[in-house]
Amino acid sequence: MNGIPLARRLGVTDAVVVGLGAMLGAGVFAAFGPAARAAGSGLLAALGLAAAVAYCNATSSARLAARYPRSGGTYVYGRERLGPFWGYLAGWSFVAGKSASCAAMALTVGQYVWPGERRAVAVAAVVALTAVNCLGLRKATWLTRLIVAVTLAVLVAAVTVCLSSEHAEAARLGWAAGGRPTSARGLLQAAGLLFFAFAGYARIATLGEEVKDPARTIPRAIPTALGITLAVYAAVAVALLAVLGPDRLAAAPAPVADAVRAAGASALAPAVRAGAAVAALGALLALILGVSRTVLAMARDRHFPGVLAEVRGGTPVRAELAVGAVVLLLTLTTDLRGAIGFSSFGVLLYYAVANASALRLTRAEGRPPRAVPLAGLAGCAVLLTSLPWGSLVAGAAVVAVGAALFFWTRR
């Protein structure tokens, strides 16, 4: 491994917090509306399907991260188990897709804080959080702790209000009586949207070089963070369905805030909007951390300019600044919906490579039961093909450009 190693500072609790900061982002406040439009009355089934695919991916990632505790995540796993091209393809897809996701989170912050000047707010958020990350992982982790605490407090209050509301019983009866039927295509699309919200556990793996005792810490932290997130998402989904029902939920622009208002607690709605902005900030912070570590690993292997491999004070400052600059450009030029769709393409391709890499582990190396990575690989492929055509075309084009660059530089 080339370059100065990063400092190992994260214990189990810190790693779990990083994962929660990435997963409990804006998705929990925004993803359920589009998912309900796709799945109708099958929203909870779609959530279960997304969670099952996420579990397989998380298990494969945890075993690989324990075996290869380095920055870069699946870029490293693919390179070591499948060959340089597949590792590069995973890293390229992750950097491109998650940079778009960073822009989406920044724009979400702007939408909730000041809709009329959302791009200006988004730019300020990117600059501020890039600066925090450059100060070191410890400071970023403490800020993530605060963000996760605020997000969980807002969600607990919203779920409690919704489930104890007198309006919930009528909606439950309507939900039980019917609602739009679910098609197989709609179920898969909804699962793909909800999977996007789950995918943040990769941040733990990409920070493998900064985790204390990675063989013990990572296999504990990833399933713990995923389990907590699933419990939160399930509680929120049940609360939203209990108050709004699937049809009203499908039409809700801000589902959690709308459910709180429908439950008769309009005074809590501003706190929900503030919580959504804070959650998006947490996701953005964790995303920039994860992308910069993959850029660092790829720069060490000269897939990106070597200057990005420099480490100062245990932090890849130049990689952080480069990622911040790219995210700023995307924030100024992209559309929120397009950024999310393209990011989903990159994430699913990234995890497909992770599952294929896990299949190459031996039993002595900690390989999970073969059914787990096989199911994860199949799940990624199915959800990938369920994405809208625009996302598929854009994603395939960017991947093709990355592949061409790989072979051109190799030649």
MOTAMO-V806836 format. One record per residue. N is the residue number from 1. RES is the residue in three letters. PHI is phi in whole degrees, 0 to 359 (none if undefined). OMEGA is omega in whole degrees, -180 to 180 (none if undefined). NEAR is the number of other C-alpha atoms within 12 Angstrom. Layout:
n=N res=RES phi=PHI omega=OMEGA near=NEAR
n=N res=RES phi=PHI omega=OMEGA near=NEAR
This chain:
n=1 res=MET phi=none omega=-178 near=21
n=2 res=ASN phi=274 omega=172 near=18
n=3 res=GLY phi=90 omega=180 near=24
n=4 res=ILE phi=284 omega=179 near=21
n=5 res=PRO phi=291 omega=177 near=27
n=6 res=LEU phi=279 omega=-179 near=33
n=7 res=ALA phi=284 omega=178 near=23
n=8 res=ARG phi=273 omega=-174 near=26
n=9 res=ARG phi=235 omega=-172 near=26
n=10 res=LEU phi=264 omega=170 near=34
n=11 res=GLY phi=269 omega=-178 near=27
n=12 res=VAL phi=299 omega=-178 near=29
n=13 res=THR phi=298 omega=179 near=25
n=14 res=ASP phi=298 omega=180 near=36
n=15 res=ALA phi=295 omega=177 near=48
n=16 res=VAL phi=298 omega=180 near=40
n=17 res=VAL phi=298 omega=178 near=41
n=18 res=VAL phi=299 omega=178 near=53
n=19 res=GLY phi=296 omega=179 near=48
n=20 res=LEU phi=294 omega=179 near=51
n=21 res=GLY phi=300 omega=179 near=52
n=22 res=ALA phi=282 omega=-175 near=49
n=23 res=MET phi=276 omega=180 near=50
n=24 res=LEU phi=271 omega=179 near=56
n=25 res=GLY phi=267 omega=-176 near=50
n=26 res=ALA phi=295 omega=-178 near=50
n=27 res=GLY phi=303 omega=-178 near=46
n=28 res=VAL phi=293 omega=179 near=48
n=29 res=PHE phi=268 omega=-173 near=48
n=30 res=ALA phi=236 omega=-170 near=46
n=31 res=ALA phi=285 omega=-173 near=42
n=32 res=PHE phi=290 omega=178 near=51
n=33 res=GLY phi=295 omega=177 near=37
n=34 res=PRO phi=300 omega=179 near=35
n=35 res=ALA phi=294 omega=178 near=43
n=36 res=ALA phi=292 omega=176 near=44
n=37 res=ARG phi=298 omega=-180 near=36
n=38 res=ALA phi=280 omega=-171 near=39
n=39 res=ALA phi=263 omega=-177 near=36
n=40 res=GLY phi=60 omega=-178 near=36
n=41 res=SER phi=285 omega=-180 near=37
n=42 res=GLY phi=264 omega=-176 near=38
n=43 res=LEU phi=300 omega=-178 near=47
n=44 res=LEU phi=294 omega=176 near=33
n=45 res=ALA phi=295 omega=177 near=29
n=46 res=ALA phi=296 omega=177 near=39
n=47 res=LEU phi=298 omega=178 near=42
n=48 res=GLY phi=297 omega=179 near=26
n=49 res=LEU phi=294 omega=178 near=33
n=50 res=ALA phi=299 omega=180 near=39
n=51 res=ALA phi=294 omega=180 near=36
n=52 res=ALA phi=295 omega=177 near=30
n=53 res=VAL phi=296 omega=179 near=41
n=54 res=ALA phi=298 omega=179 near=49
n=55 res=TYR phi=298 omega=179 near=37
n=56 res=CYS phi=298 omega=180 near=40
n=57 res=ASN phi=296 omega=-179 near=50
n=58 res=ALA phi=295 omega=179 near=48
n=59 res=THR phi=296 omega=177 near=43
n=60 res=SER phi=299 omega=-179 near=47
n=61 res=SER phi=296 omega=-179 near=54
n=62 res=ALA phi=295 omega=180 near=48
n=63 res=ARG phi=294 omega=179 near=45
n=64 res=LEU phi=291 omega=-180 near=49
n=65 res=ALA phi=294 omega=177 near=50
n=66 res=ALA phi=292 omega=180 near=37
n=67 res=ARG phi=283 omega=-178 near=34
n=68 res=TYR phi=234 omega=-176 near=36
n=69 res=PRO phi=280 omega=-178 near=36
n=70 res=ARG phi=230 omega=174 near=41
n=71 res=SER phi=296 omega=176 near=46
n=72 res=GLY phi=122 omega=177 near=49
n=73 res=GLY phi=59 omega=-174 near=53
n=74 res=THR phi=293 omega=172 near=60
n=75 res=TYR phi=304 omega=180 near=51
n=76 res=VAL phi=289 omega=-176 near=47
n=77 res=TYR phi=296 omega=180 near=48
n=78 res=GLY phi=297 omega=180 near=37
n=79 res=ARG phi=297 omega=-175 near=29
n=80 res=GLU phi=283 omega=-173 near=29
n=81 res=ARG phi=257 omega=-176 near=27
n=82 res=LEU phi=245 omega=-178 near=26
n=83 res=GLY phi=123 omega=-174 near=20
n=84 res=PRO phi=302 omega=-176 near=26
n=85 res=PHE phi=296 omega=-176 near=29
n=86 res=TRP phi=290 omega=174 near=32
n=87 res=GLY phi=296 omega=178 near=38
n=88 res=TYR phi=300 omega=-178 near=43
n=89 res=LEU phi=298 omega=177 near=43
n=90 res=ALA phi=296 omega=-180 near=43
n=91 res=GLY phi=296 omega=179 near=49
n=92 res=TRP phi=299 omega=-180 near=46
n=93 res=SER phi=297 omega=-179 near=42
n=94 res=PHE phi=293 omega=-178 near=50
n=95 res=VAL phi=297 omega=-179 near=48
n=96 res=ALA phi=294 omega=-177 near=42
n=97 res=GLY phi=294 omega=-177 near=43
n=98 res=LYS phi=283 omega=171 near=50
n=99 res=SER phi=295 omega=175 near=46
n=100 res=ALA phi=296 omega=178 near=45
n=101 res=SER phi=295 omega=175 near=51
n=102 res=CYS phi=301 omega=179 near=54
n=103 res=ALA phi=298 omega=178 near=50
n=104 res=ALA phi=298 omega=179 near=46
n=105 res=MET phi=294 omega=179 near=55
n=106 res=ALA phi=296 omega=178 near=53
n=107 res=LEU phi=294 omega=177 near=44
n=108 res=THR phi=295 omega=176 near=47
n=109 res=VAL phi=303 omega=180 near=43
n=110 res=GLY phi=299 omega=-179 near=34
n=111 res=GLN phi=296 omega=-178 near=30
n=112 res=TYR phi=278 omega=-176 near=35
n=113 res=VAL phi=279 omega=-175 near=29
n=114 res=TRP phi=205 omega=-174 near=19
n=115 res=PRO phi=306 omega=-178 near=17
n=116 res=GLY phi=291 omega=-180 near=13
n=117 res=GLU phi=230 omega=-172 near=18
n=118 res=ARG phi=296 omega=180 near=27
n=119 res=ARG phi=291 omega=178 near=32
n=120 res=ALA phi=297 omega=178 near=23
n=121 res=VAL phi=296 omega=180 near=29
n=122 res=ALA phi=299 omega=178 near=41
n=123 res=VAL phi=298 omega=179 near=34
n=124 res=ALA phi=299 omega=180 near=27
n=125 res=ALA phi=296 omega=-180 near=38
n=126 res=VAL phi=297 omega=-180 near=46
n=127 res=VAL phi=298 omega=-177 near=32
n=128 res=ALA phi=295 omega=-176 near=24
n=129 res=LEU phi=285 omega=173 near=40
n=130 res=THR phi=297 omega=178 near=40
n=131 res=ALA phi=297 omega=179 near=27
n=132 res=VAL phi=298 omega=180 near=31
n=133 res=ASN phi=297 omega=179 near=39
n=134 res=CYS phi=292 omega=178 near=31
n=135 res=LEU phi=285 omega=178 near=25
n=136 res=GLY phi=126 omega=-176 near=29
n=137 res=LEU phi=295 omega=-178 near=40
n=138 res=ARG phi=298 omega=179 near=28
n=139 res=LYS phi=293 omega=178 near=24
n=140 res=ALA phi=297 omega=-180 near=36
n=141 res=THR phi=292 omega=178 near=36
n=142 res=TRP phi=295 omega=177 near=26
n=143 res=LEU phi=295 omega=179 near=31
n=144 res=THR phi=296 omega=176 near=41
n=145 res=ARG phi=304 omega=-179 near=32
n=146 res=LEU phi=297 omega=-179 near=23
n=147 res=ILE phi=297 omega=179 near=36
n=148 res=VAL phi=298 omega=179 near=40
n=149 res=ALA phi=298 omega=179 near=22
n=150 res=VAL phi=296 omega=-179 near=29
n=151 res=THR phi=299 omega=-180 near=39
n=152 res=LEU phi=296 omega=179 near=35
n=153 res=ALA phi=298 omega=179 near=24
n=154 res=VAL phi=295 omega=-178 near=34
n=155 res=LEU phi=293 omega=177 near=44
n=156 res=VAL phi=299 omega=178 near=26
n=157 res=ALA phi=298 omega=-179 near=28
n=158 res=ALA phi=294 omega=-180 near=45
n=159 res=VAL phi=296 omega=180 near=35
n=160 res=THR phi=298 omega=179 near=26
n=161 res=VAL phi=299 omega=-177 near=33
n=162 res=CYS phi=293 omega=-176 near=40
n=163 res=LEU phi=287 omega=179 near=32
n=164 res=SER phi=264 omega=-176 near=19
n=165 res=SER phi=284 omega=176 near=26
n=166 res=GLU phi=290 omega=179 near=17
n=167 res=HIS phi=284 omega=-175 near=27
n=168 res=ALA phi=292 omega=-176 near=29
n=169 res=GLU phi=297 omega=180 near=21
n=170 res=ALA phi=297 omega=179 near=20
n=171 res=ALA phi=293 omega=178 near=31
n=172 res=ARG phi=298 omega=179 near=26
n=173 res=LEU phi=296 omega=178 near=18
n=174 res=GLY phi=295 omega=179 near=22
n=175 res=TRP phi=297 omega=-180 near=28
n=176 res=ALA phi=295 omega=-177 near=17
n=177 res=ALA phi=285 omega=-179 near=14
n=178 res=GLY phi=169 omega=-171 near=17
n=179 res=GLY phi=111 omega=-178 near=26
n=180 res=ARG phi=298 omega=177 near=25
n=181 res=PRO phi=294 omega=-177 near=21
n=182 res=THR phi=258 omega=172 near=26
n=183 res=SER phi=268 omega=178 near=20
n=184 res=ALA phi=299 omega=179 near=21
n=185 res=ARG phi=297 omega=-180 near=25
n=186 res=GLY phi=296 omega=179 near=29
n=187 res=LEU phi=297 omega=-179 near=35
n=188 res=LEU phi=291 omega=178 near=38
n=189 res=GLN phi=298 omega=179 near=40
n=190 res=ALA phi=297 omega=178 near=42
n=191 res=ALA phi=297 omega=178 near=45
n=192 res=GLY phi=296 omega=178 near=47
n=193 res=LEU phi=296 omega=-178 near=45
n=194 res=LEU phi=287 omega=176 near=50
n=195 res=PHE phi=297 omega=176 near=49
n=196 res=PHE phi=306 omega=-179 near=48
n=197 res=ALA phi=288 omega=-179 near=45
n=198 res=PHE phi=281 omega=-161 near=50
n=199 res=ALA phi=292 omega=-175 near=53
n=200 res=GLY phi=291 omega=179 near=51
n=201 res=TYR phi=295 omega=176 near=54
n=202 res=ALA phi=298 omega=-180 near=55
n=203 res=ARG phi=301 omega=-180 near=51
n=204 res=ILE phi=295 omega=-179 near=57
n=205 res=ALA phi=292 omega=-178 near=55
n=206 res=THR phi=291 omega=177 near=47
n=207 res=LEU phi=264 omega=-173 near=55
n=208 res=GLY phi=304 omega=-179 near=51
n=209 res=GLU phi=285 omega=-178 near=42
n=210 res=GLU phi=248 omega=-179 near=40
n=211 res=VAL phi=259 omega=175 near=39
n=212 res=LYS phi=288 omega=178 near=26
n=213 res=ASP phi=45 omega=-172 near=25
n=214 res=PRO phi=301 omega=-179 near=34
n=215 res=ALA phi=298 omega=178 near=27
n=216 res=ARG phi=261 omega=-172 near=22
n=217 res=THR phi=288 omega=-173 near=34
n=218 res=ILE phi=295 omega=178 near=47
n=219 res=PRO phi=298 omega=175 near=35
n=220 res=ARG phi=273 omega=-172 near=32
n=221 res=ALA phi=290 omega=-176 near=42
n=222 res=ILE phi=296 omega=179 near=50
n=223 res=PRO phi=294 omega=177 near=35
n=224 res=THR phi=295 omega=179 near=29
n=225 res=ALA phi=297 omega=180 near=39
n=226 res=LEU phi=294 omega=180 near=44
n=227 res=GLY phi=296 omega=178 near=27
n=228 res=ILE phi=297 omega=-179 near=26
n=229 res=THR phi=296 omega=179 near=40
n=230 res=LEU phi=299 omega=179 near=33
n=231 res=ALA phi=298 omega=179 near=24
n=232 res=VAL phi=295 omega=-179 near=32
n=233 res=TYR phi=297 omega=179 near=41
n=234 res=ALA phi=296 omega=179 near=28
n=235 res=ALA phi=297 omega=179 near=27
n=236 res=VAL phi=295 omega=180 near=43
n=237 res=ALA phi=299 omega=179 near=43
n=238 res=VAL phi=296 omega=-180 near=34
n=239 res=ALA phi=296 omega=180 near=41
n=240 res=LEU phi=295 omega=179 near=50
n=241 res=LEU phi=293 omega=-179 near=46
n=242 res=ALA phi=295 omega=-177 near=38
n=243 res=VAL phi=266 omega=-173 near=43
n=244 res=LEU phi=263 omega=-170 near=43
n=245 res=GLY phi=75 omega=-174 near=43
n=246 res=PRO phi=295 omega=-176 near=42
n=247 res=ASP phi=288 omega=178 near=33
n=248 res=ARG phi=291 omega=177 near=31
n=249 res=LEU phi=297 omega=-180 near=42
n=250 res=ALA phi=298 omega=-178 near=33
n=251 res=ALA phi=265 omega=-174 near=22
n=252 res=ALA phi=278 omega=178 near=30
n=253 res=PRO phi=289 omega=178 near=22
n=254 res=ALA phi=227 omega=-167 near=33
n=255 res=PRO phi=306 omega=-176 near=44
n=256 res=VAL phi=292 omega=178 near=53
n=257 res=ALA phi=296 omega=179 near=42
n=258 res=ASP phi=295 omega=179 near=36
n=259 res=ALA phi=294 omega=178 near=47
n=260 res=VAL phi=297 omega=177 near=42
n=261 res=ARG phi=296 omega=180 near=28
n=262 res=ALA phi=295 omega=179 near=35
n=263 res=ALA phi=280 omega=178 near=33
n=264 res=GLY phi=87 omega=-179 near=22
n=265 res=ALA phi=238 omega=-177 near=28
n=266 res=SER phi=301 omega=-179 near=20
n=267 res=ALA phi=296 omega=-180 near=18
n=268 res=LEU phi=276 omega=-176 near=29
n=269 res=ALA phi=302 omega=177 near=29
n=270 res=PRO phi=301 omega=178 near=22
n=271 res=ALA phi=294 omega=178 near=28
n=272 res=VAL phi=294 omega=178 near=39
n=273 res=ARG phi=298 omega=177 near=38
n=274 res=ALA phi=296 omega=178 near=30
n=275 res=GLY phi=297 omega=178 near=40
n=276 res=ALA phi=296 omega=179 near=44
n=277 res=ALA phi=296 omega=180 near=41
n=278 res=VAL phi=295 omega=179 near=42
n=279 res=ALA phi=297 omega=178 near=45
n=280 res=ALA phi=296 omega=176 near=48
n=281 res=LEU phi=298 omega=178 near=52
n=282 res=GLY phi=298 omega=178 near=49
n=283 res=ALA phi=296 omega=179 near=52
n=284 res=LEU phi=297 omega=179 near=54
n=285 res=LEU phi=301 omega=-179 near=57
n=286 res=ALA phi=291 omega=179 near=54
n=287 res=LEU phi=296 omega=180 near=53
n=288 res=ILE phi=298 omega=176 near=56
n=289 res=LEU phi=301 omega=-176 near=56
n=290 res=GLY phi=294 omega=-179 near=50
n=291 res=VAL phi=295 omega=-178 near=50
n=292 res=SER phi=296 omega=179 near=49
n=293 res=ARG phi=289 omega=175 near=51
n=294 res=THR phi=290 omega=175 near=51
n=295 res=VAL phi=300 omega=178 near=49
n=296 res=LEU phi=302 omega=-178 near=48
n=297 res=ALA phi=297 omega=-179 near=48
n=298 res=MET phi=288 omega=176 near=42
n=299 res=ALA phi=291 omega=177 near=32
n=300 res=ARG phi=299 omega=179 near=30
n=301 res=ASP phi=264 omega=176 near=29
n=302 res=ARG phi=68 omega=171 near=21
n=303 res=HIS phi=282 omega=170 near=31
n=304 res=PHE phi=240 omega=-180 near=28
n=305 res=PRO phi=309 omega=-176 near=19
n=306 res=GLY phi=300 omega=-179 near=21
n=307 res=VAL phi=297 omega=-179 near=25
n=308 res=LEU phi=284 omega=178 near=31
n=309 res=ALA phi=272 omega=-178 near=37
n=310 res=GLU phi=291 omega=178 near=30
n=311 res=VAL phi=241 omega=178 near=28
n=312 res=ARG phi=238 omega=178 near=21
n=313 res=GLY phi=59 omega=180 near=17
n=314 res=GLY phi=80 omega=-177 near=25
n=315 res=THR phi=230 omega=178 near=38
n=316 res=PRO phi=280 omega=-171 near=44
n=317 res=VAL phi=299 omega=-177 near=32
n=318 res=ARG phi=294 omega=177 near=31
n=319 res=ALA phi=295 omega=177 near=37
n=320 res=GLU phi=300 omega=-178 near=42
n=321 res=LEU phi=293 omega=179 near=34
n=322 res=ALA phi=296 omega=178 near=35
n=323 res=VAL phi=297 omega=178 near=42
n=324 res=GLY phi=301 omega=-180 near=43
n=325 res=ALA phi=294 omega=179 near=25
n=326 res=VAL phi=296 omega=180 near=32
n=327 res=VAL phi=296 omega=176 near=42
n=328 res=LEU phi=301 omega=180 near=35
n=329 res=LEU phi=298 omega=179 near=23
n=330 res=LEU phi=294 omega=179 near=31
n=331 res=THR phi=298 omega=-178 near=37
n=332 res=LEU phi=279 omega=-171 near=27
n=333 res=THR phi=237 omega=-172 near=19
n=334 res=THR phi=256 omega=178 near=27
n=335 res=ASP phi=256 omega=-174 near=23
n=336 res=LEU phi=300 omega=-177 near=29
n=337 res=ARG phi=296 omega=179 near=24
n=338 res=GLY phi=296 omega=179 near=28
n=339 res=ALA phi=297 omega=-179 near=35
n=340 res=ILE phi=292 omega=-180 near=44
n=341 res=GLY phi=298 omega=179 near=37
n=342 res=PHE phi=294 omega=179 near=43
n=343 res=SER phi=298 omega=179 near=43
n=344 res=SER phi=300 omega=178 near=47
n=345 res=PHE phi=301 omega=-178 near=49
n=346 res=GLY phi=297 omega=-179 near=44
n=347 res=VAL phi=295 omega=-178 near=47
n=348 res=LEU phi=293 omega=177 near=46
n=349 res=LEU phi=294 omega=178 near=45
n=350 res=TYR phi=301 omega=-178 near=46
n=351 res=TYR phi=286 omega=174 near=55
n=352 res=ALA phi=299 omega=178 near=44
n=353 res=VAL phi=294 omega=179 near=47
n=354 res=ALA phi=298 omega=-180 near=50
n=355 res=ASN phi=293 omega=177 near=47
n=356 res=ALA phi=296 omega=177 near=41
n=357 res=SER phi=294 omega=180 near=42
n=358 res=ALA phi=297 omega=178 near=45
n=359 res=LEU phi=296 omega=-178 near=35
n=360 res=ARG phi=272 omega=176 near=29
n=361 res=LEU phi=289 omega=174 near=30
n=362 res=THR phi=269 omega=179 near=17
n=363 res=ARG phi=299 omega=-180 near=13
n=364 res=ALA phi=293 omega=179 near=10
n=365 res=GLU phi=271 omega=177 near=18
n=366 res=GLY phi=90 omega=-180 near=24
n=367 res=ARG phi=299 omega=175 near=27
n=368 res=PRO phi=290 omega=174 near=32
n=369 res=PRO phi=309 omega=-173 near=21
n=370 res=ARG phi=304 omega=-179 near=23
n=371 res=ALA phi=299 omega=-176 near=21
n=372 res=VAL phi=290 omega=178 near=28
n=373 res=PRO phi=294 omega=176 near=37
n=374 res=LEU phi=296 omega=178 near=28
n=375 res=ALA phi=295 omega=178 near=30
n=376 res=GLY phi=296 omega=179 near=41
n=377 res=LEU phi=296 omega=178 near=34
n=378 res=ALA phi=296 omega=180 near=26
n=379 res=GLY phi=297 omega=178 near=33
n=380 res=CYS phi=298 omega=-179 near=41
n=381 res=ALA phi=296 omega=-178 near=28
n=382 res=VAL phi=293 omega=-180 near=26
n=383 res=LEU phi=293 omega=178 near=40
n=384 res=LEU phi=298 omega=-179 near=40
n=385 res=THR phi=288 omega=179 near=26
n=386 res=SER phi=274 omega=-179 near=28
n=387 res=LEU phi=293 omega=176 near=36
n=388 res=PRO phi=302 omega=-177 near=27
n=389 res=TRP phi=302 omega=-180 near=17
n=390 res=GLY phi=301 omega=179 near=20
n=391 res=SER phi=293 omega=180 near=26
n=392 res=LEU phi=296 omega=-178 near=26
n=393 res=VAL phi=294 omega=-180 near=20
n=394 res=ALA phi=297 omega=180 near=27
n=395 res=GLY phi=297 omega=180 near=36
n=396 res=ALA phi=297 omega=180 near=25
n=397 res=ALA phi=295 omega=-180 near=19
n=398 res=VAL phi=293 omega=177 near=26
n=399 res=VAL phi=296 omega=178 near=31
n=400 res=ALA phi=297 omega=177 near=17
n=401 res=VAL phi=299 omega=179 near=18
n=402 res=GLY phi=298 omega=179 near=29
n=403 res=ALA phi=297 omega=179 near=25
n=404 res=ALA phi=298 omega=178 near=18
n=405 res=LEU phi=297 omega=180 near=19
n=406 res=PHE phi=300 omega=-177 near=25
n=407 res=PHE phi=289 omega=178 near=16
n=408 res=TRP phi=293 omega=180 near=11
n=409 res=THR phi=290 omega=177 near=15
n=410 res=ARG phi=295 omega=-179 near=14
n=411 res=ARG phi=291 omega=none near=7
